[in-house]
């Protein structure tokens, strides 16, 4: 089991296998990339011990990847961000930031070379990782697990982790903040080890409920300054705690407060074994959530193909990425993604399990299988008290490819069991986009209601992603006046 660090957050990329500093004791890091139409915005941060602070000037260099021609762009004093325009969409560029001692050409520090591909992107880019960029190779090469929360002061915080091909560490998450409703974003910190994390706010503090890595331990940490700094994480579950193969599996799924407790869904298992058992963790809402003893874990319930309504002849049937939801009658259920792509009825089902409110340490119980649009990928369900509707954002499938993720749709239900289509929020299957569904996706969205609008984050593959699954963007979007769409 990996040793956890005293502080979960770090202002720089933490590579456990490569601890290096330049000779000046400084470290220059590009902490955010945001490509757009013919441009890229680059944000950076200098890590310097307080006794080594020097007046600095910065320069951003940009050139085609592998090319000889490089343009240099001086940066105004005090600025740690620069936007380069006049780039060609679809081309791959290399960018680097250089720090000089003020008033001289003495190089104090240089960032790693980062790669970027400009192009038109829907929404607002929170962060970007080029599929060939090795800056985070100890964790992976692709952006995933978007999570969003709103702080008591109205600010928005967003996070994503970085995953990779088999053998990658898959243990780094990055956190960003917006103070203008999502129009602009800035980097806050890296969090390690942290994977599949969900941000949530409780009693004025920001929390992250996450895994340490793929099939690792379940962790929780707290920030009391809006995500700038983090506590030491508490280990709630380890892979050795249960006598079944695997470890913790989860996603940025809802965290719900109901009847004096905070609840969220987790699973235990691995894809290698095609087994994920469903569970729920909970704690008293007034408890110290960093105290492991305050948490209750249900036994993990295995999938049973004999449950009424299950899909026949599905060798890959698993239940993952559950949503804890309060029912119209005041009960609590876990609505899970039902992986049935290879089964007789292909897609469009979810499994509902009952949670025992009176005995939170009791195993979940099967309730029913329901028709649920978008259930073949991760979805998030929330209740809108003003309209009395449950709402979900998920991927609508219009082809014979059950893995299609280039359409993101809003759906609704009045009873949590019967769902209907509302509107396509993003449809890149039918808008003439130059990349097809194998390279384009808006997936794993996390969302919240802000007044009259829905705000959501997407794991977005577009403009040269490795494929639809291995995304290169984290994007922010707003559905304005969403309640008018429900009538």
C-alpha positions in Angstrom: 0.0 0.0 0.0 1.3 3.4 -1.0 2.4 5.8 1.8 0.2 8.9 2.0 1.7 12.3 2.3 1.0 14.7 5.2 -0.6 17.2 2.8 -2.8 15.9 0.0 -2.4 19.0 -2.1 0.7 20.2 -3.9 1.3 23.3 -6.0 3.2 21.3 -8.5 3.1 18.1 -10.4 4.3 15.4 -8.0 6.1 12.6 -9.7 6.9 10.0 -7.1 9.6 8.5 -9.4 11.3 11.7 -10.4 12.1 14.3 -7.8 14.2 16.9 -9.5 14.9 20.6 -9.1 16.9 22.9 -11.3 20.2 24.2 -10.0 18.7 27.5 -8.8 16.2 25.8 -6.5 13.3 26.9 -8.6 10.7 25.0 -10.5 8.7 26.4 -13.4 5.5 24.5 -14.2 2.9 25.0 -16.9 -0.2 24.3 -14.8 -3.0 24.8 -17.3 -3.5 24.7 -21.1 -6.6 25.9 -22.8 -6.7 25.7 -26.6 -9.3 27.4 -28.7 -10.0 28.6 -32.2 -6.5 29.5 -33.6 -5.1 30.1 -30.1 -3.9 28.7 -26.8 -3.8 30.1 -23.3 -0.9 29.0 -21.2 -0.9 29.4 -17.4 2.2 28.7 -15.3 3.5 28.9 -11.7 7.0 29.3 -10.3 7.9 27.3 -7.2 10.7 29.0 -5.3 11.8 28.8 -1.8 11.1 32.1 0.0 14.8 32.8 0.5 15.5 32.4 -3.2 12.8 34.7 -4.6 14.3 36.8 -7.4 12.7 39.4 -9.7 11.8 37.6 -12.9 10.6 38.1 -16.4 8.9 35.5 -18.5 8.9 34.5 -22.1 6.6 32.0 -23.8 8.0 30.1 -26.9 5.7 28.4 -29.4 6.5 26.3 -32.5 5.2 23.5 -34.5 6.0 20.1 -32.9 9.2 18.9 -34.4 9.7 22.1 -36.4 12.7 24.5 -36.4 10.9 27.8 -36.3 10.0 29.0 -32.8 8.4 32.3 -31.9 9.2 34.0 -28.6 6.5 36.1 -26.8 7.6 38.4 -23.9 5.2 38.4 -21.0 4.2 41.6 -19.2 5.6 42.0 -15.7 3.6 40.2 -13.0 1.6 38.1 -15.5 1.6 34.3 -15.2 -0.7 33.7 -18.2 -0.4 34.4 -21.9 -2.6 33.8 -24.9 -1.0 33.1 -28.3 -3.2 33.7 -31.3 -2.7 33.2 -35.0 -2.2 29.5 -34.7 -3.5 27.0 -37.3 -6.3 24.7 -36.1 -5.4 21.0 -36.3 -1.7 21.5 -36.1 0.4 20.3 -33.1 2.4 22.9 -31.3 5.1 22.7 -28.6 5.0 25.5 -25.9 7.5 26.3 -23.2 7.9 29.0 -20.6 11.3 30.4 -19.7 12.0 32.5 -16.6 14.9 35.0 -16.8 16.4 37.1 -14.0 14.9 40.6 -14.4 17.1 42.9 -16.5 19.3 40.2 -17.9 19.3 37.1 -20.2 20.2 34.7 -17.4 17.9 31.8 -17.4 16.6 30.9 -14.0 14.2 28.1 -14.9 12.5 26.5 -17.9 9.3 24.6 -17.9 8.9 21.2 -19.6 7.8 21.4 -23.2 4.1 20.9 -23.5 2.0 20.0 -26.5 -1.2 21.5 -27.7 -3.5 21.4 -30.7 -5.8 24.4 -31.3 -9.3 24.1 -32.6 -12.9 25.1 -32.0 -14.1 23.6 -28.7 -17.7 23.8 -27.4 -18.0 25.4 -23.9 -15.1 26.7 -22.0 -11.8 24.8 -21.7 -10.9 24.2 -18.1 -7.8 22.2 -18.9 -6.2 20.3 -21.8 -3.8 17.4 -22.1 -2.4 16.4 -25.6 -2.3 12.6 -26.0 1.4 12.7 -26.7 2.3 15.0 -23.8 4.4 13.2 -21.2 4.1 15.9 -18.5 2.0 13.6 -16.3 3.2 10.2 -17.6 3.6 8.8 -14.1 -0.2 9.0 -13.8 -1.3 8.9 -17.5 -1.9 10.9 -20.6 -5.7 11.5 -20.7 -8.2 13.7 -18.8 -11.0 12.0 -17.0 -13.4 12.0 -14.0 -14.7 15.6 -14.1 -16.2 16.9 -10.8 -17.7 20.3 -10.0 -18.9 21.9 -6.8 -20.0 25.4 -5.7 -18.4 27.0 -2.7 -20.3 29.0 -0.1 -18.9 32.2 -1.6 -20.4 31.3 -5.0 -17.0 30.3 -6.6 -16.9 27.1 -8.6 -14.2 24.4 -8.1 -13.5 21.7 -10.7 -11.3 18.7 -10.7 -10.2 16.0 -13.1 -7.8 13.1 -12.8 -5.3 11.8 -15.3 -5.5 8.2 -16.5 -3.5 6.1 -18.9 -3.0 2.8 -20.6 -2.5 -0.3 -18.5 0.5 0.1 -16.2 0.0 3.9 -15.7 0.0 5.1 -12.1 -3.5 6.7 -12.4 -3.2 8.6 -9.2 -3.1 12.4 -9.9 -5.9 14.9 -9.8 -5.9 18.6 -10.7 -8.1 21.2 -9.1 -9.2 24.6 -10.7 -11.4 27.5 -9.6 -13.6 30.0 -11.3 -14.9 33.3 -9.7 -17.0 34.5 -12.7 -19.5 31.7 -13.2 -17.2 29.5 -15.3 -16.1 32.0 -17.9 -12.5 31.8 -16.8 -10.5 29.2 -14.7 -7.3 29.2 -12.8 -5.2 26.3 -11.4 -5.3 25.7 -7.6 -3.4 22.6 -6.8 -2.5 19.0 -7.7 -3.8 16.2 -5.4 -1.9 13.0 -5.0 -2.8 10.1 -4.7 -6.3 10.9 -5.9 -8.3 9.2 -8.6 -12.0 9.0 -9.5 -12.7 11.8 -7.0 -15.9 13.7 -6.2 -15.8 17.2 -4.8 -18.6 18.2 -2.4 -19.3 20.9 0.1 -20.6 20.2 3.6 -20.8 22.6 6.6 -18.7 25.2 4.8 -15.8 23.0 3.9 -14.8 21.4 0.6 -14.3 17.6 0.6 -12.9 15.1 -1.9 -14.1 11.5 -1.8 -11.8 9.5 -4.0 -9.8 6.4 -4.6 -6.0 6.4 -4.2 -5.6 4.8 -7.6 -7.5 2.4 -9.8 -8.8 -0.4 -7.5 -7.0 1.2 -4.6 -8.2 2.5 -1.2 -11.1 4.8 -0.6 -9.9 8.2 0.7 -11.5 11.4 1.9 -9.8 14.8 2.4 -10.9 18.3 3.4 -10.0 21.8 2.3 -11.0 24.8 4.5 -9.8 27.4 1.9 -11.8 26.5 -1.2 -9.4 23.9 -2.5 -6.1 25.8 -2.2 -4.7 23.4 0.5 -5.8 20.0 1.7 -5.7 17.9 4.8 -4.0 14.6 5.1 -6.4 12.1 3.6 -8.2 9.5 5.7 -8.3 6.0 4.5 -11.8 4.6 4.7 -11.5 1.3 2.9 -8.5 -0.7 1.6 -8.4 -3.5 -0.9 -7.6 -5.9 1.9 -10.8 -5.1 3.8 -12.9 -7.5 1.8 -12.5 -11.1 0.8 -13.2 -10.6 -2.9 -10.7 -9.8 -5.7 -10.0 -6.2 -6.6 -10.4 -2.9 -4.9 -12.4 0.3 -4.8 -14.1 1.4 -8.0 -16.1 4.7 -8.2 -16.6 7.8 -10.2 -17.6 11.4 -9.4 -21.1 10.3 -8.4 -23.5 12.3 -6.3 -23.0 12.8 -2.5 -26.4 13.1 -0.9 -27.5 14.4 2.6 -30.6 12.6 3.8 -32.0 11.9 7.3 -29.0 13.2 9.1 -26.4 11.3 7.1 -24.2 11.9 4.1 -24.3 9.1 1.5 -22.4 8.1 -1.6 -22.1 5.0 -3.8 -18.9 2.9 -4.3 -18.1 -0.5 -5.8 -15.6 -3.2 -5.1 -14.0 -5.3 -7.8 -12.1 -5.1 -11.1 -12.7 -5.2 -14.9 -10.2 -8.0 -15.1 -12.6 -10.2 -13.2 -15.7 -8.7 -14.7 -17.1 -8.3 -11.2 -18.1 -5.2 -9.3 -20.1 -5.5 -6.1 -22.3 -2.5 -5.2 -22.1 -0.7 -1.9 -22.8 2.6 -0.1 -20.7 4.6 2.4 -22.3 7.0 4.9 -21.6 9.1 8.0 -23.5 11.3 10.3 -23.8 14.8 8.7 -22.5 16.5 11.9 -19.5 14.1 12.3 -15.9 14.7 11.6 -15.7 13.2 8.2 -12.0 12.7 8.5 -12.5 10.3 11.4 -12.7 6.8 9.8 -14.7 5.5 12.8 -17.6 7.8 11.9 -18.1 6.0 8.5 -20.4 3.0 7.9 -19.8 0.8 4.9 -22.5 -1.6 3.6 -21.5 -5.1 2.6 -20.8 -5.2 -1.1 -23.7 -6.8 -3.0 -22.7 -8.9 -6.1 -24.7 -8.7 -9.3 -27.2 -11.6 -9.7 -28.2 -12.5 -13.3 -31.3 -14.2 -11.8 -32.8 -10.9 -10.7 -36.1 -10.2 -12.4 -35.6 -8.1 -15.6 -31.9 -8.6 -16.1 -30.5 -8.8 -19.6 -29.9 -12.3 -20.9 -26.7 -13.6 -22.6 -24.6 -10.7 -21.3 -21.1 -12.0 -20.4 -19.9 -8.5 -19.4 -22.9 -7.5 -17.2 -21.6 -5.4 -14.3 -23.1 -2.7 -12.1 -20.9 0.4 -11.6 -20.9 4.2 -10.9 -24.0 4.2 -8.8 -26.1 7.3 -7.9 -27.6 7.5 -4.4 -30.9 9.3 -4.8 -33.8 10.1 -2.4 -37.0 8.6 -3.7 -40.4 10.5 -3.9 -41.5 8.6 -0.8 -38.4 9.6 1.2 -36.5 6.4 0.8 -33.0 6.0 -0.6 -31.9 4.0 -3.6 -28.7 3.4 -5.6 -29.3 3.7 -9.3 -26.5 2.0 -11.1 -25.1 2.0 -14.6 -25.9 -1.4 -16.0 -23.2 -2.5 -18.5 -25.2 -4.6 -21.0 -23.7 -3.6 -24.4 -23.1 -7.3 -25.3 -26.4 -8.6 -24.1 -29.6 -9.4 -25.9 -31.2 -6.0 -25.3 -28.0 -4.1 -25.7 -28.4 -0.8 -23.9 -30.8 1.5 -22.0 -31.2 -0.2 -18.6 -30.3 0.7 -15.1 -30.5 -1.3 -11.9 -32.1 0.1 -8.8 -31.0 -1.1 -5.3 -32.7 -0.2 -2.0 -30.6 1.4 0.7 -31.6 0.6 4.3 -32.0 4.0 6.0 -32.6 2.5 9.5 -29.6 0.2 9.3 -27.0 1.9 7.2 -24.6 -1.1 7.7 -27.0 -3.5 6.0 -26.5 -4.8 2.5 -28.3 -3.2 -0.4 -31.3 -5.0 -1.7 -32.5 -5.5 -5.3 -35.5 -3.5 -6.2 -35.9 -3.6 -10.0 -34.4 -3.1 -13.5 -35.7 0.1 -15.2 -35.5 1.5 -18.7 -33.0 4.4 -18.5 -31.7 6.4 -21.5 -27.9 6.9 -21.3 -27.2 4.1 -18.9 -24.5 2.6 -21.0 -22.1 5.3 -19.8 -21.6 7.1 -16.5 -24.6 9.4 -15.6 -25.5 11.7 -12.7 -29.0 12.1 -11.3 -30.1 15.1 -9.3 -33.6 16.3 -8.1 -35.0 19.7 -8.9 -37.3 20.7 -6.1 -38.9 23.6 -8.0 -40.3 21.4 -10.8 -40.5 18.1 -9.0 -38.4 16.4 -11.6 -35.4 14.1 -11.4 -32.9 15.0 -14.1 -30.0 13.2 -15.7 -27.3 14.1 -18.2 -26.1 11.1 -20.2 -25.1 9.9 -23.7 -28.0 9.2 -26.2 -27.2 6.4 -28.7 -28.5 6.8 -32.2 -26.4 4.2 -34.0 -25.7 0.5 -33.6 -22.6 1.4 -31.6 -23.5 1.1 -27.9 -20.3 2.9 -26.9 -21.4 6.1 -28.8 -20.7 9.2 -26.7 -20.8 12.1 -29.1 -24.4 13.1 -28.1 -25.1 14.4 -24.6 -28.8 14.5 -23.7 -30.9 15.8 -20.8 -33.6 13.4 -19.6 -36.2 13.8 -16.9 -38.5 11.7 -14.6 -41.2 12.6 -12.1 -41.0 9.3 -10.2 -37.3 8.2 -10.7 -38.5 5.1 -12.6 -40.0 6.3 -15.9 -37.6 8.5 -17.9 -38.1 10.6 -21.0 -35.9 12.6 -23.4 -35.8 16.4 -23.0 -33.2 17.8 -25.4 -29.8 17.1 -26.9 -27.4 19.5 -25.1 -24.5 18.6 -27.5 -25.0 16.6 -30.7 -21.8 16.0 -32.7 -23.3 13.0 -34.5 -25.6 15.1 -36.7 -24.0 18.6 -36.8 -21.4 17.9 -39.6 -18.4 17.8 -37.3 -15.2 16.7 -39.1 -14.5 13.9 -36.5 -16.8 10.9 -36.1 -18.0 9.2 -33.0 -14.7 7.2 -32.7 -12.8 10.4 -32.0 -15.5 12.7 -30.4 -17.2 12.4 -27.0 -18.9 14.4 -24.2 -18.9 12.0 -21.3 -18.8 11.3 -17.6 -20.4 14.7 -16.9 -20.8 16.0 -13.4 -23.3 18.8 -12.9 -25.2 21.0 -10.4 -28.1 23.5 -10.4 -27.2 27.1 -10.1 -30.3 29.2 -9.9 -32.1 28.9 -13.3 -29.2 27.2 -15.0 -27.5 23.8 -15.0 -23.7 23.9 -14.9 -21.7 20.8 -16.0 -18.2 19.6 -16.6 -17.4 17.2 -19.4 -14.6 14.8 -20.2 -14.4 15.9 -23.8 -12.6 14.2 -26.6 -12.3 16.5 -29.6 -9.7 17.9 -32.0 -7.2 15.1 -32.1 -7.9 13.0 -29.1 -6.4 9.5 -29.1 -10.0 8.2 -29.4 -13.5 8.9 -28.0 -12.6 7.3 -24.6 -9.2 8.7 -24.0 -10.2 12.4 -23.8 -8.0 15.5 -24.1 -10.2 18.2 -22.7 -12.0 19.1 -19.5 -14.8 21.5 -20.6 -17.3 23.6 -18.7 -20.9 24.3 -20.0 -24.0 26.1 -18.9 -27.6 25.1 -19.8 -29.5 28.4 -19.4 -33.1 28.5 -18.1 -33.2 24.7 -18.1 -36.7 24.6 -16.4 -38.2 26.1 -19.6 -37.1 23.0 -21.4 -39.0 20.6 -19.1 -42.5 21.7 -19.8 
